[in-house]
Amino acid sequence: MLDGTVGNSYFERFSELSSLSENIGVRSVALETFIRKKQVTYERFDSLYWPHFNSQYTKTLDSSRVFTEIVSHIKGGMQSLEPGEGKLSRQDYLSLSENRSSTLSKQKREIIYDIYRSYENMKMDKGEFDLADIVADVHRRLRINKYEGDEMHFVYIDEVQDLTMS
């Protein structure tokens, strides 16, 4: 679905890729290089983003916990898939602290959501993306467009535990 079988590929929005040759081999190598350079993984989040957030926030939280909350709940949870922007609203995210199994207070969630908003702004300014952005785009395109690829009867997913609910 990154190939345009459900509307335009997520990566069409990046001007750096639009000038590439239509030669599939050249384009796929360039796309792979681009993804490696522009995808925000936890390691990039921790080293390139975390030091730039408000230190009053970061001194009380762990970067891995914050990144996990962003990609697994704010942007990657089941509620984030509902029609909209592919993310939980502040209020919906804060309400997760009312769940019995929650280990985060409402105050900590408020801080995490503020960091999330800063992260999204920084990411946009840098022209970068994370996996949750791609997943939200695929879900949005599947709601809007007709799938034009090969018919699939089954999909098997290995290592599903490494994926978010979305």
DSSP file with accessible surface (Angstrom, degrees, kcal/mol):
  #  RESIDUE AA STRUCTURE BP1 BP2  ACC     N-H-->O    O-->H-N    N-H-->O    O-->H-N    TCO  KAPPA ALPHA  PHI   PSI    X-CA   Y-CA   Z-CA
    1    1 A M    >         0   0   77      0, 0.0     3,-0.8     0, 0.0     5,-0.4   0.000 360.0 360.0 360.0 -12.7    0.0    0.0    0.0
    2    2 A L  T 3   +     0   0   74      1,-0.2     9,-0.2     7,-0.1     7,-0.1   0.624 360.0  68.7 -75.0 -12.5    3.1    2.2    0.1
    3    3 A D  T 3  S-     0   0  119      6,-0.1    -1,-0.2     5,-0.1     6,-0.1   0.370 121.8 -97.6 -89.7   3.3    3.2    1.6   -3.6
    4    4 A G  S <  S+     0   0   29     -3,-0.8     3,-0.5     4,-0.1    -2,-0.1   0.596  84.6 128.9  95.0   9.8    0.1    3.6   -4.5
    5    5 A T  S    S+     0   0   27      1,-0.3   143,-3.3   142,-0.1   144,-0.3   0.598  82.6  40.8 -74.7  -7.6   -2.4    0.7   -4.7
    6    6 A V  S    S-     0   0    1      1,-0.6    -1,-0.3    -5,-0.4   141,-0.1  -0.684 133.9 -63.5-134.1  76.3   -4.6    2.7   -2.3
    7    7 A G  S    S-     0   0   22     -3,-0.5    -1,-0.6   139,-0.3     2,-0.1  -0.221  99.6 -15.1  73.3-168.5   -4.4    6.3   -3.6
    8    8 A N  S    S-     0   0  132      1,-0.1    -4,-0.1    -3,-0.1    -5,-0.1  -0.418  79.5-102.8 -70.9 142.4   -1.1    8.2   -3.5
    9    9 A S    >   -     0   0   12      1,-0.1     3,-1.8    -2,-0.1     4,-0.3  -0.255  25.5-118.5 -61.3 147.5    1.8    6.8   -1.5
   10   10 A Y  G >  S+     0   0   14      1,-0.3     3,-1.2     2,-0.1    -1,-0.1   0.863 113.7  60.1 -52.1 -36.3    2.5    8.5    1.9
   11   11 A F  G >  S+     0   0    1      1,-0.3     3,-1.6    -9,-0.2    -1,-0.3   0.592  79.4  84.1 -78.4  -7.9    5.9    9.4    0.6
   12   12 A E  G <  S+     0   0   86     -3,-1.8    -1,-0.3     1,-0.3    -2,-0.1   0.746  79.9  68.5 -63.4 -22.4    4.6   11.4   -2.4
   13   13 A R  G <  S+     0   0  140     -3,-1.2     2,-0.7    -4,-0.3    -1,-0.3   0.634  80.9  87.4 -72.8 -13.4    4.3   14.4    0.0
   14   14 A F    X>  -     0   0   23     -3,-1.6     3,-1.7     1,-0.2     4,-0.9  -0.799  66.4-155.8 -93.9 116.5    8.1   14.6    0.3
   15   15 A S  H 3> S+     0   0   94     -2,-0.7     4,-0.8     1,-0.3     3,-0.3   0.801  89.7  69.4 -61.4 -28.1    9.5   16.8   -2.4
   16   16 A E  H 34 S+     0   0   83      1,-0.2    -1,-0.3     2,-0.2     3,-0.1   0.807 105.9  40.2 -60.2 -28.2   12.9   15.1   -2.1
   17   17 A L  H X4 S+     0   0    7     -3,-1.7     3,-1.4    -6,-0.3    -1,-0.2   0.675  97.3  76.2 -94.8 -19.3   11.3   11.9   -3.6
   18   18 A S  H 3< S+     0   0   72     -4,-0.9    -2,-0.2    -3,-0.3    -1,-0.1   0.792  92.1  54.1 -68.2 -24.3    9.2   13.5   -6.3
   19   19 A S  T 3< S+     0   0  104     -4,-0.8    -1,-0.3    -3,-0.1    -2,-0.1   0.474  84.0 116.8 -89.1   1.2   12.1   14.2   -8.6
   20   20 A L  S <  S-     0   0   42     -3,-1.4     7,-0.1     1,-0.1    -3,-0.0  -0.293  76.1 -92.5 -69.9 154.3   13.3   10.6   -8.6
   21   21 A S        -     0   0   61      1,-0.1    -1,-0.1     2,-0.1     6,-0.1  -0.217  25.4-127.0 -59.4 150.3   13.4    8.5  -11.7
   22   22 A E  S    S+     0   0  146     -3,-0.1     2,-0.3     4,-0.1    -1,-0.1   0.542  75.2 120.1 -77.1  -6.7   10.3    6.4  -12.4
   23   23 A N     >  -     0   0   93      1,-0.2     4,-2.9     2,-0.1     5,-0.2  -0.474  64.5-142.5 -60.4 118.1   12.7    3.5  -12.8
   24   24 A I  H  > S+     0   0  131     -2,-0.3     4,-2.7     1,-0.2     5,-0.2   0.887  95.7  50.9 -56.7 -42.6   11.4    1.1  -10.0
   25   25 A G  H  > S+     0   0   39      2,-0.2     4,-1.8     1,-0.2    -1,-0.2   0.939 114.1  42.9 -63.4 -46.2   14.9   -0.1   -9.0
   26   26 A V  H  > S+     0   0   73      1,-0.2     4,-2.4     2,-0.2    -2,-0.2   0.925 115.3  50.6 -64.9 -43.4   16.3    3.4   -8.6
   27   27 A R  H  X S+     0   0   43     -4,-2.9     4,-2.6     1,-0.2    -2,-0.2   0.906 109.5  49.6 -64.6 -41.0   13.2    4.6   -6.9
   28   28 A S  H  X S+     0   0   62     -4,-2.7     4,-2.4    -5,-0.2    -1,-0.2   0.893 111.6  47.9 -70.3 -35.0   13.1    1.7   -4.3
   29   29 A V  H  X S+     0   0   92     -4,-1.8     4,-2.4    -5,-0.2    -1,-0.2   0.937 114.5  46.8 -67.0 -43.3   16.8    2.2   -3.4
   30   30 A A  H  X S+     0   0   25     -4,-2.4     4,-2.7     2,-0.2    -2,-0.2   0.903 112.5  50.1 -64.9 -39.6   16.2    5.9   -3.0
   31   31 A L  H  X S+     0   0   41     -4,-2.6     4,-2.9     2,-0.2     5,-0.2   0.930 110.0  50.1 -65.0 -43.3   13.0    5.3   -1.0
   32   32 A E  H  X S+     0   0  109     -4,-2.4     4,-2.3     2,-0.2    -2,-0.2   0.927 113.0  46.7 -61.1 -42.8   14.8    2.9    1.3
   33   33 A T  H  X S+     0   0   70     -4,-2.4     4,-2.0     2,-0.2    -2,-0.2   0.924 112.3  50.4 -64.3 -43.9   17.6    5.4    1.9
   34   34 A F  H  X S+     0   0   11     -4,-2.7     4,-2.5     2,-0.2     5,-0.3   0.928 109.6  50.6 -60.4 -45.5   15.1    8.2    2.5
   35   35 A I  H  X S+     0   0   40     -4,-2.9     4,-2.2     1,-0.2    -1,-0.2   0.931 110.3  49.5 -60.7 -45.2   13.2    6.1    5.0
   36   36 A R  H  < S+     0   0  159     -4,-2.3    -1,-0.2     1,-0.2    -2,-0.2   0.873 116.6  43.0 -61.4 -35.6   16.4    5.3    6.9
   37   37 A K  H  < S+     0   0  115     -4,-2.0    -2,-0.2    -5,-0.2    -1,-0.2   0.829 125.0  30.5 -80.3 -31.4   17.4    9.0    6.9
   38   38 A K  H  < S+     0   0   29     -4,-2.5    91,-1.9    -5,-0.2     2,-0.4   0.525  88.4 104.5-111.3  -9.2   14.0   10.5    7.8
   39   39 A Q  B  <  -a  129   0A  49     -4,-2.2     2,-0.9    -5,-0.3    91,-0.2  -0.635  64.5-137.0 -80.6 129.2   12.2    7.9   10.0
   40   40 A V        +     0   0    3     89,-3.5    91,-0.4    -2,-0.4     2,-0.2  -0.766  30.1 174.5 -87.4 109.2   12.1    8.7   13.7
   41   41 A T     >  -     0   0   52     -2,-0.9     4,-2.7    89,-0.1     5,-0.2  -0.527  50.7 -92.7 -97.6 176.8   12.9    5.6   15.6
   42   42 A Y  H  > S+     0   0   67      1,-0.2     4,-3.1     2,-0.2     5,-0.2   0.920 127.1  55.1 -59.1 -41.8   13.3    5.5   19.4
   43   43 A E  H  > S+     0   0  129      1,-0.2     4,-2.2     2,-0.2     5,-0.2   0.923 111.5  43.1 -59.4 -43.0   17.0    6.0   19.0
   44   44 A R  H  >>S+     0   0   53      2,-0.2     4,-3.0     1,-0.2     5,-0.8   0.898 113.5  52.5 -68.2 -41.3   16.5    9.1   16.9
   45   45 A F  I  X>S+     0   0    0     -4,-2.7     5,-2.9     3,-0.2     4,-1.3   0.944 112.8  44.9 -57.7 -47.7   13.8   10.4   19.3
   46   46 A D  I  <5S+     0   0   61     -4,-3.1    -2,-0.2    -5,-0.2    -1,-0.2   0.903 123.7  32.3 -66.1 -42.9   16.1    9.9   22.3
   47   47 A S  I  <5S+     0   0   71     -4,-2.2    -2,-0.2    -5,-0.2    -3,-0.2   0.858 130.9  27.3 -88.2 -34.2   19.3   11.5   20.8
   48   48 A L  I  <5S+     0   0   68     -4,-3.0    -3,-0.2    -5,-0.2    -2,-0.1   0.703 131.3  25.8-104.5 -21.8   17.9   14.2   18.4
   49   49 A Y  I ><<S+     0   0    0     -4,-1.3     3,-2.0    -5,-0.8     4,-0.4   0.818 107.7  64.2-106.6 -49.1   14.5   15.2   20.0
   50   50 A W  G > <S+     0   0   35     -5,-2.9     3,-1.6     1,-0.3    -4,-0.1   0.865  97.6  56.7 -52.0 -44.1   14.6   14.5   23.7
   51   51 A P  G 3  S+     0   0   86      0, 0.0    -1,-0.3     0, 0.0     4,-0.1   0.722 104.9  55.5 -63.4 -15.7   17.4   17.0   24.5
   52   52 A H  G <  S+     0   0  132     -3,-2.0    -2,-0.2     2,-0.1     2,-0.1   0.483  86.3  96.7 -97.0  -4.3   15.3   19.8   23.0
   53   53 A F  S <  S-     0   0   12     -3,-1.6     5,-0.1    -4,-0.4     2,-0.1  -0.451  96.6 -71.4 -80.9 162.8   12.1   19.3   25.0
   54   54 A N    >>  -     0   0   81      1,-0.2     4,-2.1    -2,-0.1     3,-1.4  -0.281  40.7-143.6 -53.9 121.4   11.4   21.4   28.1
   55   55 A S  H 3> S+     0   0   76      1,-0.3     4,-1.8     2,-0.2    -1,-0.2   0.766  98.5  65.7 -66.1 -23.8   13.8   20.2   30.8
   56   56 A Q  H 34 S+     0   0  114      1,-0.2    -1,-0.3     2,-0.2     4,-0.2   0.835 110.4  38.7 -63.1 -30.5   11.2   20.7   33.5
   57   57 A Y  H X4 S+     0   0   65     -3,-1.4     3,-1.2     2,-0.1     4,-0.4   0.905 114.9  50.0 -82.4 -47.8    9.3   17.9   31.7
   58   58 A T  H >< S+     0   0   26     -4,-2.1     3,-0.7     1,-0.3    -2,-0.2   0.750  99.0  65.2 -71.3 -23.0   12.1   15.6   30.7
   59   59 A K  T 3< S+     0   0  144     -4,-1.8    -1,-0.3     1,-0.2    -2,-0.1   0.739 106.6  43.8 -72.3 -17.9   13.7   15.5   34.2
   60   60 A T  T <  S+     0   0   65     -3,-1.2     2,-0.3    -4,-0.2    -1,-0.2   0.480 113.4  54.9-102.6  -2.9   10.7   13.7   35.6
   61   61 A L  S <  S-     0   0   23     -3,-0.7     2,-0.4    -4,-0.4     3,-0.0  -0.908  76.1-120.6-131.3 159.0   10.1   11.2   32.8
   62   62 A D     >  -     0   0   89     -2,-0.3     4,-2.1     1,-0.1     3,-0.2  -0.805  20.8-135.1 -97.0 135.0   12.0    8.6   30.9
   63   63 A S  H  > S+     0   0    7     -2,-0.4     4,-2.7     1,-0.2     5,-0.2   0.864 104.9  53.4 -60.4 -35.5   12.4    9.1   27.1
   64   64 A S  H  > S+     0   0   46      1,-0.2     4,-2.4     2,-0.2    -1,-0.2   0.898 108.6  49.4 -68.8 -37.0   11.5    5.5   26.3
   65   65 A R  H  > S+     0   0   84     -3,-0.2     4,-2.3     2,-0.2    -2,-0.2   0.920 112.7  47.4 -65.5 -42.8    8.3    5.7   28.3
   66   66 A V  H  X S+     0   0    0     -4,-2.1     4,-2.4     2,-0.2    -2,-0.2   0.945 112.7  48.1 -64.9 -46.1    7.3    8.9   26.5
   67   67 A F  H  X S+     0   0   22     -4,-2.7     4,-2.7     1,-0.2     5,-0.3   0.925 111.8  50.6 -61.6 -42.1    8.1    7.5   23.1
   68   68 A T  H  X S+     0   0   65     -4,-2.4     4,-2.6    -5,-0.2     5,-0.5   0.910 109.6  50.3 -61.6 -43.2    6.2    4.4   23.9
   69   69 A E  H  X>S+     0   0    7     -4,-2.3     5,-2.4     3,-0.2     4,-1.7   0.910 112.6  48.0 -61.5 -41.0    3.2    6.4   25.0
   70   70 A I  I  <>S+     0   0    0     -4,-2.4     5,-2.9     3,-0.2     6,-0.4   0.968 121.0  33.1 -65.1 -53.2    3.3    8.5   21.8
   71   71 A V  I  <5S+     0   0   26     -4,-2.7    -2,-0.2     4,-0.2    -1,-0.2   0.782 127.0  38.8 -80.4 -23.7    3.5    5.6   19.4
   72   72 A S  I  <5S+     0   0   39     -4,-2.6    93,-0.3    -5,-0.3    -3,-0.2   0.754 133.3  10.2 -97.2 -27.0    1.5    3.0   21.3
   73   73 A H  I  X5S+     0   0   74     -4,-1.7     4,-1.0    -5,-0.5     7,-0.2   0.768 127.3  41.5-118.2 -58.2   -1.3    5.1   22.7
   74   74 A I  I  4<S+     0   0    0     -5,-2.4    14,-2.2     1,-0.2    -3,-0.2   0.933 138.9   9.9 -63.3 -44.0   -1.6    8.7   21.4
   75   75 A K  T  4<S+     0   0    9     -5,-2.9    -4,-0.2    -6,-0.3    -1,-0.2   0.601 135.6  41.4-111.0 -13.3   -0.9    7.7   17.8
   76   76 A G  T  4 S+     0   0    0     -6,-0.4    90,-2.3    -7,-0.3    89,-0.3   0.400  83.8 104.4-121.7   3.3   -1.0    3.9   17.8
   77   77 A G  S >< S-     0   0   12     -4,-1.0     3,-0.5    88,-0.2     4,-0.5  -0.314  81.3-104.8 -82.6 169.4   -4.0    2.8   20.0
   78   78 A M  G >  S+     0   0  109      1,-0.2     3,-1.3     2,-0.2     4,-0.4   0.889 119.7  54.7 -60.2 -40.8   -7.3    1.5   18.8
   79   79 A Q  G >  S+     0   0   88      1,-0.3     3,-1.2     2,-0.2    -1,-0.2   0.802  97.5  64.4 -65.5 -27.6   -9.1    4.8   19.5
   80   80 A S  G <  S+     0   0    3     -3,-0.5    -1,-0.3     1,-0.2     6,-0.2   0.694  93.2  64.8 -69.5 -15.2   -6.6    6.7   17.4
   81   81 A L  G <  S+     0   0   34     -3,-1.3    -1,-0.2    -4,-0.5    -2,-0.2   0.655  73.7 110.3 -81.5 -16.6   -7.9    4.9   14.4
   82   82 A E  S <> S-     0   0  121     -3,-1.2     4,-0.5    -4,-0.4     5,-0.2  -0.260  93.2 -73.2 -59.2 147.7  -11.3    6.4   14.5
   83   83 A P  T  4 S+     0   0  107      0, 0.0     2,-0.3     0, 0.0    -1,-0.2  -0.124 102.4  68.0 -47.5 130.7  -11.9    8.8   11.7
   84   84 A G  T  4 S-     0   0   53     -3,-0.2    -4,-0.0    -4,-0.0    -3,-0.0  -0.982 106.8 -31.3 155.4-142.1  -10.0   11.9   12.3
   85   85 A E  T  4 S-     0   0  160     -2,-0.3     3,-0.1     2,-0.3    -4,-0.1   0.378  81.0-105.1 -94.1   1.8   -6.3   12.7   12.3
   86   86 A G  S  < S+     0   0   13     -4,-0.5     2,-0.3     1,-0.3    -6,-0.1   0.824  89.5  89.2  79.7  28.8   -5.0    9.4   13.6
   87   87 A K  S    S-     0   0   70     -5,-0.2    -1,-0.3    -8,-0.1    -2,-0.3  -0.984  78.5-103.5-150.6 158.0   -4.2   10.5   17.1
   88   88 A L        -     0   0    6    -14,-2.2    -8,-0.1    -2,-0.3     2,-0.1  -0.621  37.6-118.4 -78.9 144.5   -6.0   10.8   20.4
   89   89 A S     >  -     0   0   48     -2,-0.3     4,-2.5     1,-0.1     5,-0.2  -0.342  31.1-105.4 -70.4 163.7   -7.2   14.2   21.6
   90   90 A R  H  > S+     0   0   68      1,-0.2     4,-2.9     2,-0.2     5,-0.2   0.937 122.3  50.2 -55.6 -47.1   -5.6   15.5   24.8
   91   91 A Q  H  > S+     0   0  112      1,-0.2     4,-2.1     2,-0.2    -1,-0.2   0.909 110.3  48.8 -61.9 -43.3   -8.8   14.8   26.7
   92   92 A D  H  > S+     0   0   70      2,-0.2     4,-0.6     1,-0.2    -1,-0.2   0.900 113.4  47.7 -64.1 -38.8   -9.1   11.2   25.4
   93   93 A Y  H >< S+     0   0    0     -4,-2.5     3,-1.2     1,-0.2     4,-0.4   0.934 111.2  50.0 -67.9 -42.8   -5.4   10.6   26.3
   94   94 A L  H >< S+     0   0    7     -4,-2.9     3,-1.7     1,-0.3     4,-0.2   0.870 102.3  62.4 -63.3 -33.8   -5.8   12.1   29.8
   95   95 A S  H >< S+     0   0   37     -4,-2.1     3,-1.6     1,-0.3     4,-0.3   0.719  85.7  75.4 -68.0 -16.1   -8.9    9.9   30.4
   96   96 A L  G X< S+     0   0   35     -3,-1.2     3,-1.4    -4,-0.6    -1,-0.3   0.775  82.7  68.5 -64.2 -23.2   -6.7    6.8   30.0
   97   97 A S  G <  S+     0   0   27     -3,-1.7    -1,-0.3    -4,-0.4    -2,-0.2   0.688  88.6  65.1 -70.4 -14.7   -5.4    7.6   33.5
   98   98 A E  G <  S+     0   0  140     -3,-1.6    -1,-0.3    -4,-0.2     2,-0.2   0.604  79.1 104.1 -80.9 -11.8   -8.8    6.7   34.9
   99   99 A N  S X  S-     0   0   91     -3,-1.4     3,-1.7    -4,-0.3    -3,-0.0  -0.483  78.7-128.5 -69.7 139.2   -8.3    3.1   33.8
  100  100 A R  T 3  S+     0   0  247      1,-0.3    -1,-0.1    -2,-0.2    -3,-0.0   0.810 107.3  52.5 -59.9 -32.5   -7.5    0.7   36.6
  101  101 A S  T 3  S+     0   0   95      2,-0.0    -1,-0.3     0, 0.0     2,-0.2   0.506  83.3 115.4 -86.0  -0.4   -4.5   -0.7   34.9
  102  102 A S    <   -     0   0   30     -3,-1.7    -5,-0.0    -6,-0.2     3,-0.0  -0.462  41.7-174.3 -72.5 136.2   -2.9    2.8   34.2
  103  103 A T        +     0   0  112     -2,-0.2     2,-0.5     2,-0.1    -1,-0.1   0.354  62.7  85.2-106.5   1.7    0.3    3.5   35.9
  104  104 A L  S    S-     0   0   16     -8,-0.1    -2,-0.1     4,-0.0     2,-0.0  -0.907  72.6-135.0-108.8 133.2    0.5    7.1   34.8
  105  105 A S     >  -     0   0   51     -2,-0.5     4,-2.3     1,-0.1     5,-0.2  -0.299  28.7-108.0 -74.7 165.4   -1.2    9.9   36.6
  106  106 A K  H  > S+     0   0   79      1,-0.2     4,-2.2     2,-0.2     5,-0.1   0.889 120.6  55.4 -61.2 -38.2   -3.2   12.6   34.8
  107  107 A Q  H  > S+     0   0  123      2,-0.2     4,-1.9     1,-0.2    -1,-0.2   0.909 107.8  47.4 -63.5 -43.0   -0.5   15.1   35.5
  108  108 A K  H  > S+     0   0   70      1,-0.2     4,-2.7     2,-0.2    -1,-0.2   0.910 110.9  52.4 -64.9 -40.0    2.2   12.9   33.9
  109  109 A R  H  X S+     0   0   12     -4,-2.3     4,-2.6     1,-0.2    -2,-0.2   0.873 105.7  54.6 -64.3 -35.8   -0.1   12.3   30.9
  110  110 A E  H  X S+     0   0   78     -4,-2.2     4,-2.0     2,-0.2    -1,-0.2   0.928 110.4  46.1 -62.0 -43.4   -0.5   16.1   30.6
  111  111 A I  H  X S+     0   0   38     -4,-1.9     4,-2.5     2,-0.2    -2,-0.2   0.930 112.3  50.5 -64.2 -45.5    3.3   16.5   30.4
  112  112 A I  H  X S+     0   0    0     -4,-2.7     4,-2.9     1,-0.2    -2,-0.2   0.914 109.5  51.0 -60.7 -41.1    3.6   13.6   27.9
  113  113 A Y  H  X S+     0   0    7     -4,-2.6     4,-2.3     2,-0.2    -1,-0.2   0.907 109.1  50.8 -66.4 -36.9    0.9   15.1   25.7
  114  114 A D  H  X S+     0   0   43     -4,-2.0     4,-2.1     2,-0.2    -1,-0.2   0.916 111.7  47.6 -63.9 -42.2    2.8   18.5   25.7
  115  115 A I  H  X S+     0   0    1     -4,-2.5     4,-3.1     2,-0.2    -2,-0.2   0.923 109.1  55.0 -62.8 -42.7    6.0   16.7   24.7
  116  116 A Y  H  X S+     0   0   10     -4,-2.9     4,-2.8     1,-0.2    -2,-0.2   0.924 107.7  48.7 -55.4 -46.8    4.0   14.8   22.0
  117  117 A R  H  X S+     0   0  132     -4,-2.3     4,-2.1     2,-0.2    -1,-0.2   0.917 112.8  47.4 -63.9 -40.2    2.8   18.2   20.6
  118  118 A S  H  X S+     0   0   53     -4,-2.1     4,-2.7     2,-0.2     5,-0.2   0.917 111.5  51.9 -63.9 -43.2    6.4   19.6   20.6
  119  119 A Y  H  X S+     0   0    0     -4,-3.1     4,-3.1     1,-0.2     5,-0.2   0.935 108.6  50.1 -58.1 -47.3    7.7   16.4   19.0
  120  120 A E  H  X S+     0   0   36     -4,-2.8     4,-2.4     1,-0.2    -1,-0.2   0.908 112.0  48.0 -61.6 -41.0    5.1   16.6   16.2
  121  121 A N  H  X S+     0   0  105     -4,-2.1     4,-2.4     2,-0.2    -1,-0.2   0.931 114.2  45.7 -65.4 -44.0    6.1   20.2   15.5
  122  122 A M  H  X S+     0   0   38     -4,-2.7     4,-1.9     2,-0.2    -2,-0.2   0.913 112.7  50.9 -64.2 -42.2    9.8   19.4   15.5
  123  123 A K  H  X>S+     0   0    7     -4,-3.1     5,-2.6    -5,-0.2     4,-0.6   0.918 111.0  48.2 -62.7 -42.6    9.2   16.4   13.3
  124  124 A M  H ><5S+     0   0  146     -4,-2.4     3,-1.1    -5,-0.2    -1,-0.2   0.925 109.9  52.1 -64.3 -43.9    7.2   18.4   10.8
  125  125 A D  H 3<5S+     0   0  140     -4,-2.4    -1,-0.2     1,-0.3    -2,-0.2   0.850 112.3  46.2 -60.7 -35.5    9.8   21.2   10.7
  126  126 A K  H 3<5S-     0   0   77     -4,-1.9    -1,-0.3    -5,-0.2    -2,-0.2   0.515 111.1-121.2 -84.6  -8.0   12.5   18.6   10.0
  127  127 A G  T <<5 +     0   0   24     -3,-1.1    -3,-0.2    -4,-0.6     2,-0.2   0.876  67.5 135.3  69.1  35.8   10.5   16.8    7.3
  128  128 A E      < -     0   0   22     -5,-2.6     2,-0.3    -6,-0.1    -1,-0.2  -0.582  35.1-165.0-111.4 175.6   10.6   13.5    9.2
  129  129 A F  B     -a   39   0A   0    -91,-1.9   -89,-3.5    -2,-0.2     2,-0.3  -0.955  10.3-139.7-151.9 163.7    8.0   10.9   10.1
  130  130 A D    >>  -     0   0    1     -2,-0.3     4,-1.2   -91,-0.2     3,-0.9  -0.800  38.9 -97.8-123.4 172.2    7.5    7.9   12.4
  131  131 A L  H 3> S+     0   0   95    -91,-0.4     4,-2.4    -2,-0.3     5,-0.2   0.865 120.8  61.1 -58.8 -36.3    5.9    4.6   11.7
  132  132 A A  H 3> S+     0   0   10      1,-0.2     4,-2.5     2,-0.2    -1,-0.3   0.841  99.3  56.8 -62.6 -31.3    2.6    5.8   13.2
  133  133 A D  H <> S+     0   0   25     -3,-0.9     4,-2.0     2,-0.2    -1,-0.2   0.921 109.1  45.5 -64.4 -42.1    2.3    8.5   10.6
  134  134 A I  H  X S+     0   0   17     -4,-1.2     4,-2.5     2,-0.2    -2,-0.2   0.929 113.2  49.6 -66.9 -44.2    2.5    5.9    7.8
  135  135 A V  H  X S+     0   0   35     -4,-2.4     4,-2.5     1,-0.2     5,-0.2   0.933 110.9  49.3 -62.1 -45.2    0.0    3.6    9.6
  136  136 A A  H  X S+     0   0   24     -4,-2.5     4,-2.4     1,-0.2    -1,-0.2   0.905 111.0  51.3 -61.9 -38.1   -2.5    6.5   10.1
  137  137 A D  H  X S+     0   0    7     -4,-2.0     4,-2.8     2,-0.2    -1,-0.2   0.911 108.9  49.8 -66.3 -42.0   -2.1    7.4    6.4
  138  138 A V  H  X S+     0   0   28     -4,-2.5     4,-2.5     2,-0.2    -2,-0.2   0.941 112.1  48.2 -62.3 -44.8   -2.8    3.8    5.2
  139  139 A H  H  X S+     0   0   58     -4,-2.5     4,-1.6     2,-0.2    -2,-0.2   0.922 112.5  49.0 -61.1 -43.1   -5.9    3.7    7.4
  140  140 A R  H  X S+     0   0   96     -4,-2.4     4,-1.7     1,-0.2     3,-0.2   0.939 112.2  47.9 -62.3 -45.6   -7.1    7.0    6.1
  141  141 A R  H  X S+     0   0    3     -4,-2.8     4,-3.2     1,-0.2    -1,-0.2   0.871 108.4  54.4 -66.0 -35.2   -6.5    6.0    2.5
  142  142 A L  H  < S+     0   0   74     -4,-2.5    -1,-0.2     1,-0.2    -2,-0.2   0.843 109.1  49.0 -67.1 -32.1   -8.3    2.7    3.0
  143  143 A R  H  < S+     0   0  114     -4,-1.6    -1,-0.2    -3,-0.2    -2,-0.2   0.846 122.9  32.1 -70.5 -34.3  -11.4    4.6    4.3
  144  144 A I  H  < S+     0   0  111     -4,-1.7     2,-0.2    -5,-0.1    -2,-0.2   0.868 116.8  46.1 -93.4 -42.1  -11.3    7.0    1.3
  145  145 A N  S  < S-     0   0   63     -4,-3.2     2,-0.4    -5,-0.2  -139,-0.0  -0.642  78.6-110.9-107.3 162.6  -10.0    5.0   -1.7
  146  146 A K        -     0   0  166     -2,-0.2  -139,-0.3     1,-0.0     2,-0.3  -0.720  37.5-113.7 -88.7 135.4  -10.7    1.6   -3.2
  147  147 A Y        -     0   0   70     -2,-0.4  -141,-0.2    -5,-0.1  -142,-0.1  -0.555  32.9-177.2 -68.9 126.7   -7.8   -0.9   -2.9
  148  148 A E        +     0   0  147   -143,-3.3    -1,-0.1    -2,-0.3  -142,-0.1   0.265  46.7  96.4-112.8  11.7   -6.5   -1.5   -6.5
  149  149 A G  S    S-     0   0   25   -144,-0.3     3,-0.1     1,-0.2     2,-0.0  -0.083  87.9 -51.1 -89.0-168.9   -3.9   -4.2   -5.7
  150  150 A D        -     0   0  139      1,-0.1    -1,-0.2    -2,-0.0     2,-0.2  -0.334  65.9-101.1 -63.0 144.7   -4.0   -7.9   -5.9
  151  151 A E        -     0   0  154     -3,-0.1     2,-0.4     2,-0.0    -1,-0.1  -0.460  38.6-157.3 -68.9 135.6   -6.9   -9.6   -4.1
  152  152 A M        +     0   0   99     -2,-0.2     3,-0.1     1,-0.1    -1,-0.0  -0.957  21.9 178.2-118.3 135.8   -5.8  -11.0   -0.7
  153  153 A H  S    S+     0   0  141     -2,-0.4     2,-0.3     1,-0.3    -1,-0.1   0.686  74.4  15.8-102.9 -29.3   -7.6  -13.7    1.2
  154  154 A F        -     0   0  158      2,-0.0     2,-0.4     0, 0.0    -1,-0.3  -0.991  57.4-159.7-143.1 150.4   -5.3  -14.0    4.2
  155  155 A V        -     0   0  101     -2,-0.3     2,-0.5    -3,-0.1    -3,-0.0  -0.995   9.7-162.1-131.3 123.6   -2.6  -12.0    5.7
  156  156 A Y        -     0   0  200     -2,-0.4     2,-0.5     2,-0.0    -2,-0.0  -0.917   5.7-162.7-105.0 133.8   -0.1  -13.6    8.1
  157  157 A I    >   -     0   0  103     -2,-0.5     3,-0.5     0, 0.0     2,-0.3  -0.966   2.3-157.5-122.7 119.5    1.9  -11.4   10.4
  158  158 A D  T 3  S+     0   0  135     -2,-0.5    -2,-0.0     1,-0.2     0, 0.0  -0.679  79.1  16.5 -89.9 148.2    5.1  -12.5   12.0
  159  159 A E  T >  S+     0   0   96     -2,-0.3     3,-2.1     1,-0.1    -1,-0.2   0.866  72.7 163.3  60.1  38.4    6.3  -10.8   15.2
  160  160 A V  G X   +     0   0   85     -3,-0.5     3,-2.1     1,-0.3    -1,-0.1   0.801  63.8  72.3 -60.0 -24.5    2.9   -9.2   15.7
  161  161 A Q  G 3  S+     0   0  134      1,-0.3    -1,-0.3     0, 0.0    -2,-0.1   0.718  90.0  60.7 -64.8 -18.6    3.8   -8.4   19.3
  162  162 A D  G <  S+     0   0  118     -3,-2.1    -1,-0.3     2,-0.1     2,-0.2   0.474  93.8  84.0 -85.9  -2.5    6.2   -5.7   18.0
  163  163 A L  S <  S-     0   0   92     -3,-2.1     2,-0.1    -4,-0.2   -87,-0.0  -0.668  78.0-120.1-101.3 156.1    3.3   -3.8   16.4
  164  164 A T        -     0   0   50     -2,-0.2   -87,-0.1     1,-0.1   -92,-0.1  -0.398  36.4-101.1 -82.1 169.7    0.9   -1.3   17.8
  165  165 A M              0   0  133    -93,-0.3   -88,-0.2   -89,-0.3    -1,-0.1   0.879 360.0 360.0 -61.2 -35.8   -2.9   -1.9   17.8
  166  166 A S              0   0   26    -90,-2.3    -1,-0.2   -94,-0.1   -89,-0.1   0.856 360.0 360.0 -67.0 360.0   -3.4    0.4   14.9
